[in-house]
Amino acid sequence: MVLKLALLGTGFVANFHMSAFKEIPNVEIVAVASKNQTHAERFAKRWGLKKAYYGEDAIEKAIKDPEIEAVDITLPNYLHSSTVALAAENHKNVIVEKPLARNLTEAQQALNAAKRYGILHAYAENMLFTPHMERAMEMVSKGAIGNVILVKSREAHFGPHSAWFWDPELSGGGALIDMGCHSVEVDRKLVKKKPVSAFAWGATLYHQTKAEDSSIILVKYEGNEVGQSENSWTAHGGLDIRFEIYGTEGAIFIDLTRETGIKMFTVAPEEKVGYVIEKAETKRGWLFPIWREHEIYGYLSELSHFVNSFINGKMPIENLEDGYVVNAIIDAGYKSMKSGKWELINY
C-alpha cells in the first residue's frame, strides 16, 4: 500500500520533509499547496509533484482533493490549529510540524478536532528521531545511565529564515517557542515523568524584534528531576544543537552540529565550497559540514514512522497529545518570564 499525501507549505522545513519522503518507498507526495503561485509551482517542479495548488483557498483545495489520504502541515504556526481542524473535518490524517500551535488554547482546539473526527495524528518533533537521540533513548530505556535526573540542552543560531518567525502574533513568541519546543519535549521523553512547573528567562539582546531572541527555561518534574533548555537567535557560528543527559549511574553527551564527523579548513571562494550546514554564516575558515542533513536531524526516521503508522492504522508514538503538552510547558514558560516566578504547568 502507498500512502498518498499532500504537503501544505513550501518553506524551509518542507524541503527537509521532501528529502526524506523521496527515500520512503510507501508514500507518494501527490500535491503541494501554497497561497503563492510562484512558490507552489517552483516547489512542484523541483520535487516532481503532479499537482500544485495556489491561491487563498489552496490549503482547502488540497485537503478536499479526493486522491489525498493525509496532509503534512509545514505552514506558519498561526495556521496550524485551523488547518488541523479542516483536515479532521474532511477525515484526513495529519502530520503537524512543531510547535502544534501558538498557545495551549489553540493546541487544545487542534487536539479536540482530531479526537472528534477520529483521525490519526502525528506531531513532528524531529529531535526525538535523530539517530543520536534514538540510540540515547535506547540506552536510557535499558538503564545504562540509571534514572535520568537532569537534562541540559542548547539550540542556537543567529536567527530564523522567514519573516513570520519574528512576529509573535504569527508565531506565538520568540526563541522559546521556536526552538525551546524541541528541547522541552526531548527532556520530557527522557525523564519520563509529568512536568509540574516551569521557570523561564527571556530577553531581546540583539535583534530588533517584538519577542525574545534569547531564552532559558527550567522544567521541574514530579520527582524533582529538571530539564534545562537554552535557546538563542543571537549565536554566531551556524546551527548549534547539543544535549547532556545525566543519570544516577552515568551520562550521555550529544552534539549534532559540531561533532559531525567532518572538519575542514578552507580559504577557497564560497561558490566552490557549496552548502555546509543549516544557518551557516560563512563558508571560509574552519567548517563542520554535515552529511545527509534530513537524516541527521531526524526527518527520515520520523516521517518513515508516521507513514507506516498511517498505513497500518496505528497512532504514531509522537502525536498531538504530545504537542499539546509541549504548548502547556511553553505557555508556563512565557508566564514565568513575566512573573519572575515558578509557574505551574496546567494541562
C-alpha positions as CSV (number, residue, x, y, z in Angstrom):
1,M,0.0,0.0,0.0
2,V,1.2,3.5,-0.8
3,L,0.0,6.5,1.3
4,K,-1.0,9.5,-0.9
5,L,-0.2,12.7,0.9
6,A,-0.3,16.5,0.3
7,L,2.4,18.8,1.6
8,L,1.0,22.0,2.9
9,G,3.6,24.8,2.7
10,T,6.7,25.4,0.7
11,G,9.1,26.8,3.3
12,F,12.5,25.7,4.6
13,V,11.3,22.7,6.6
14,A,9.1,21.5,3.7
15,N,12.3,20.8,1.7
16,F,13.7,18.7,4.6
17,H,10.4,16.7,4.6
18,M,10.6,16.2,0.8
19,S,14.2,15.0,1.0
20,A,13.0,12.4,3.5
21,F,9.8,11.4,1.6
22,K,11.9,10.7,-1.5
23,E,13.6,7.9,0.4
24,I,10.4,6.4,1.9
25,P,9.1,3.7,-0.6
26,N,5.5,3.5,0.6
27,V,4.4,7.2,0.2
28,E,3.6,9.4,-2.7
29,I,3.5,13.1,-2.4
30,V,0.7,13.9,-4.8
31,A,0.4,17.7,-4.3
32,V,1.8,20.8,-2.7
33,A,-0.2,23.8,-1.6
34,S,0.8,27.4,-1.0
35,K,-1.0,30.8,-1.3
36,N,1.8,31.9,-3.5
37,Q,1.6,30.6,-7.1
38,T,5.3,31.0,-7.8
39,H,6.3,29.2,-4.7
40,A,3.8,26.3,-5.3
41,E,4.8,25.8,-8.9
42,R,8.5,26.1,-8.3
43,F,8.3,23.6,-5.4
44,A,6.3,21.1,-7.5
45,K,8.7,21.4,-10.4
46,R,11.8,20.9,-8.1
47,W,10.4,17.8,-6.5
48,G,8.5,16.3,-9.4
49,L,5.0,16.7,-8.0
50,K,2.0,16.4,-10.3
51,K,-0.3,18.9,-8.6
52,A,0.4,22.4,-7.3
53,Y,-2.5,24.2,-5.5
54,Y,-2.2,28.0,-5.0
55,G,-4.3,31.0,-4.1
56,E,-6.2,31.9,-1.0
57,D,-8.1,28.6,-1.0
58,A,-5.1,26.4,-1.8
59,I,-5.0,24.6,1.5
60,E,-8.7,23.8,1.4
61,K,-8.4,22.5,-2.2
62,A,-5.5,20.2,-1.3
63,I,-7.3,18.9,1.8
64,K,-10.5,18.2,-0.2
65,D,-8.7,16.5,-3.0
66,P,-10.3,13.0,-3.1
67,E,-6.9,11.5,-4.0
68,I,-5.3,12.8,-0.8
69,E,-5.3,10.5,2.3
70,A,-3.2,12.6,4.6
71,V,-1.7,16.0,4.9
72,D,1.7,17.2,6.1
73,I,1.3,20.7,7.7
74,T,4.5,22.7,7.4
75,L,2.7,26.1,7.4
76,P,3.5,29.0,9.8
77,N,2.4,28.5,13.4
78,Y,-0.7,30.6,13.2
79,L,-2.2,28.3,10.6
80,H,-1.6,25.0,12.4
81,S,-4.7,24.7,14.5
82,S,-7.3,25.8,11.9
83,T,-5.6,23.5,9.3
84,V,-5.7,20.5,11.6
85,A,-9.4,21.2,12.2
86,L,-10.1,21.5,8.4
87,A,-8.2,18.3,7.7
88,A,-10.0,16.4,10.5
89,E,-13.4,17.6,9.3
90,N,-12.5,16.1,5.9
91,H,-11.3,12.8,7.5
92,K,-7.7,13.3,6.5
93,N,-4.9,12.1,8.8
94,V,-2.4,14.8,9.7
95,I,1.3,15.4,10.3
96,V,1.9,18.8,12.0
97,E,5.3,20.5,12.3
98,K,6.4,21.8,15.6
99,P,5.0,23.6,17.6
100,L,1.5,22.3,17.5
101,A,0.1,25.8,17.9
102,R,0.9,29.3,19.1
103,N,-0.5,28.6,22.6
104,L,-2.3,26.0,24.7
105,T,-5.8,27.2,23.7
106,E,-5.1,26.6,20.0
107,A,-3.4,23.3,20.8
108,Q,-6.5,22.2,22.6
109,Q,-8.7,23.1,19.7
110,A,-6.5,21.1,17.3
111,L,-6.4,18.1,19.6
112,N,-10.2,18.3,20.1
113,A,-10.8,18.3,16.3
114,A,-8.5,15.3,15.8
115,K,-10.3,13.4,18.5
116,R,-13.8,14.4,17.4
117,Y,-13.3,13.0,13.9
118,G,-11.2,10.1,14.9
119,I,-8.2,10.8,12.6
120,L,-4.7,9.6,13.1
121,H,-2.3,12.4,14.0
122,A,1.4,12.9,14.2
123,Y,3.4,15.7,16.0
124,A,6.6,16.2,14.0
125,E,9.2,16.6,16.8
126,N,12.2,15.6,14.7
127,M,14.8,15.8,17.5
128,L,13.3,12.7,19.1
129,F,14.0,10.8,15.8
130,T,17.7,11.8,15.2
131,P,19.9,8.7,15.1
132,H,21.8,10.1,18.1
133,M,18.7,10.6,20.3
134,E,17.1,7.3,19.2
135,R,20.3,5.5,20.3
136,A,20.5,7.5,23.6
137,M,16.9,6.7,24.4
138,E,17.5,3.0,23.7
139,M,20.4,3.1,26.2
140,V,18.3,5.1,28.8
141,S,15.4,2.6,28.5
142,K,17.8,-0.2,29.3
143,G,19.1,1.6,32.4
144,A,22.6,2.2,31.1
145,I,22.8,5.5,33.0
146,G,20.4,4.7,35.8
147,N,17.5,7.1,36.4
148,V,17.6,10.4,34.4
149,I,17.7,13.3,36.8
150,L,18.9,16.2,34.7
151,V,18.8,17.0,31.0
152,K,20.6,20.1,29.6
153,S,20.0,21.2,26.1
154,R,21.0,24.0,23.7
155,E,19.8,25.0,20.3
156,A,21.1,28.2,18.9
157,H,21.8,30.2,15.7
158,F,21.7,33.8,14.5
159,G,18.0,34.0,13.7
160,P,15.2,32.4,11.7
161,H,15.0,32.5,7.9
162,S,11.4,33.7,7.4
163,A,9.8,37.0,8.4
164,W,6.8,35.4,10.2
165,F,9.0,33.9,12.9
166,W,9.9,37.4,14.1
167,D,6.2,38.4,14.6
168,P,4.8,36.9,17.9
169,E,1.3,37.4,16.6
170,L,2.0,34.9,13.9
171,S,4.5,32.6,15.7
172,G,3.3,32.7,19.3
173,G,6.6,34.1,20.7
174,G,10.3,34.1,20.0
175,A,13.2,31.8,20.5
176,L,11.5,29.8,23.3
177,I,8.6,28.6,21.2
178,D,10.6,28.3,18.0
179,M,13.4,26.2,19.4
180,G,12.6,25.5,23.0
181,C,9.7,23.4,21.8
182,H,12.3,20.9,20.6
183,S,14.2,20.5,23.8
184,V,11.4,20.6,26.3
185,E,9.8,17.6,24.5
186,V,13.1,15.7,24.3
187,D,13.7,16.3,28.0
188,R,10.2,15.2,28.9
189,K,10.6,11.9,27.0
190,L,13.9,11.2,28.6
191,V,12.8,12.0,32.2
192,K,9.5,10.0,31.6
193,K,7.6,11.9,34.3
194,K,5.0,14.5,34.4
195,P,6.2,18.1,34.2
196,V,4.8,20.2,37.0
197,S,6.3,23.7,36.9
198,A,8.5,26.0,34.8
199,F,10.8,28.9,35.4
200,A,12.0,30.9,32.4
201,W,14.0,34.0,31.4
202,G,13.8,35.7,28.1
203,A,15.2,38.9,26.6
204,T,15.8,40.7,23.4
205,L,19.6,41.1,23.4
206,Y,20.5,41.9,19.8
207,H,17.7,41.8,17.2
208,Q,15.1,44.5,16.8
209,T,12.2,42.1,17.4
210,K,9.0,42.1,19.4
211,A,9.7,38.8,21.1
212,E,12.7,37.3,22.9
213,D,15.7,36.4,20.9
214,S,17.3,34.6,23.8
215,S,15.7,32.3,26.4
216,I,16.3,29.8,29.2
217,I,13.6,27.6,30.6
218,L,13.8,25.2,33.6
219,V,11.2,22.5,33.8
220,K,10.7,20.6,37.1
221,Y,9.1,17.1,37.1
222,E,7.1,15.3,39.7
223,G,10.2,13.6,41.1
224,N,12.2,16.8,41.2
225,E,14.1,16.0,38.1
226,V,15.0,19.0,36.0
227,G,15.2,19.8,32.3
228,Q,17.2,22.9,31.3
229,S,16.7,24.3,27.8
230,E,18.8,27.2,26.4
231,N,17.8,28.8,23.1
232,S,19.2,31.7,21.1
233,W,18.6,33.7,17.9
234,T,21.8,35.6,18.7
235,A,24.5,33.0,18.4
236,H,27.1,33.2,15.6
237,G,28.7,30.1,14.1
238,G,25.8,28.4,12.5
239,L,23.3,25.9,14.0
240,D,24.4,24.6,17.4
241,I,22.4,21.6,18.8
242,R,23.6,19.8,22.0
243,F,22.2,17.6,24.7
244,E,23.6,16.4,28.1
245,I,21.7,13.6,29.8
246,Y,22.7,12.9,33.4
247,G,21.6,9.8,35.3
248,T,22.2,8.2,38.6
249,E,24.7,5.9,37.1
250,G,26.2,7.7,34.1
251,A,25.8,10.4,31.5
252,I,25.3,10.8,27.7
253,F,26.5,13.7,25.6
254,I,25.2,14.5,22.1
255,D,26.5,17.2,19.7
256,L,24.6,17.1,16.4
257,T,26.3,20.1,14.6
258,R,29.8,20.5,15.9
259,E,30.8,16.8,16.0
260,T,29.6,15.9,12.6
261,G,32.5,13.6,11.8
262,I,33.8,16.1,9.2
263,K,36.1,19.1,10.0
264,M,37.6,21.2,7.3
265,F,39.5,24.4,6.8
266,T,39.3,26.5,3.6
267,V,40.1,29.9,2.1
268,A,38.6,28.9,-1.3
269,P,35.9,31.0,-2.9
270,E,32.5,30.4,-1.3
271,E,31.0,29.1,-4.6
272,K,33.5,26.3,-4.6
273,V,32.5,25.2,-1.0
274,G,28.8,24.9,-1.6
275,Y,26.3,24.0,1.2
276,V,27.8,23.5,4.6
277,I,25.1,23.3,7.3
278,E,21.8,25.0,8.2
279,K,22.2,28.6,9.3
280,A,25.9,28.7,8.3
281,E,27.1,32.3,8.3
282,T,30.4,31.8,6.5
283,K,31.9,29.3,4.1
284,R,35.6,30.1,4.9
285,G,37.9,29.1,7.8
286,W,37.1,26.2,10.0
287,L,33.9,24.5,9.0
288,F,31.9,21.5,10.1
289,P,30.0,20.2,7.0
290,I,27.0,18.0,7.8
291,W,26.1,14.9,5.7
292,R,22.5,13.8,4.9
293,E,21.0,16.6,6.9
294,H,17.5,15.2,6.6
295,E,18.6,12.0,8.3
296,I,20.9,13.5,10.9
297,Y,18.1,15.9,12.0
298,G,15.6,13.0,12.3
299,Y,13.3,13.8,9.5
300,L,13.8,10.4,7.7
301,S,13.2,8.3,10.7
302,E,10.3,10.5,11.9
303,L,8.4,10.6,8.6
304,S,9.0,6.9,7.9
305,H,7.4,6.1,11.3
306,F,4.4,8.4,10.6
307,V,3.8,7.0,7.1
308,N,3.9,3.4,8.3
309,S,1.7,4.2,11.3
310,F,-1.0,5.7,9.0
311,I,-0.8,2.8,6.6
312,N,-1.2,0.3,9.4
313,G,-4.0,2.3,11.1
314,K,-2.0,3.0,14.2
315,M,-1.5,6.2,16.2
316,P,2.1,7.4,15.9
317,I,4.2,7.3,19.1
318,E,4.6,11.1,18.9
319,N,1.2,12.7,18.3
320,L,-0.9,15.8,19.0
321,E,-1.3,14.7,22.7
322,D,2.5,15.3,23.0
323,G,2.3,18.6,21.1
324,Y,-0.4,19.7,23.4
325,V,1.8,19.1,26.5
326,V,4.6,21.0,24.8
327,N,2.4,24.0,24.4
328,A,1.4,23.8,28.1
329,I,5.1,23.9,29.1
330,I,5.9,26.8,26.8
331,D,2.8,28.7,28.0
332,A,4.0,28.3,31.6
333,G,7.4,29.5,30.5
334,Y,6.1,32.7,29.0
335,K,4.0,33.3,32.1
336,S,7.1,32.8,34.2
337,M,9.1,35.3,32.1
338,K,6.5,38.0,33.1
339,S,6.1,37.0,36.7
340,G,9.7,36.1,37.6
341,K,8.4,33.1,39.5
342,W,8.0,29.3,39.0
343,E,4.7,28.7,37.3
344,L,2.5,25.6,37.3
345,I,2.2,23.7,34.1
346,N,-1.6,23.1,33.6
347,Y,-3.0,20.7,31.1
